[in-house]
Amino acid sequence: MKEKVKRILDHMSQDFGGTSLKGYIENPDGSFELETELSQFGHSTLLKYEATADKEMFRVEIIHTFGYVDVRISPDIAAGQLLRMLAHNTGSFARLLRL
């Protein structure tokens, strides 16, 4: 099952312009830390999965931890950063469903 998840992540990170996934690192517990365009703001995304008993399907859990908004910059730019983070947070798993 881990190889199937890796193939999906590889495909998504190579899909130029289709997703914001830039890469990933496998954690010792089998989860994956995803690198996205929002990682530059300290935003982290963790992907966990578990397979059904028959290994025909798997459940994916995506955990987003918001980073920061640089308050030293103008409020307009900071608000834009926050809105960009929120906008990219929606539908994060929709692409997986089409694969």
Secondary structure, DSSP 8 states (H G I E B T S, - for coil): -HHHHHHHHHHHHHSTTT-SEEEEEE-TTS-EEEEEGGGGGT-EEEEEEEE-TTSS-EEEEEEEE-----TTS-HHHHHHHHHHHHHHHTTTTHHHHH-
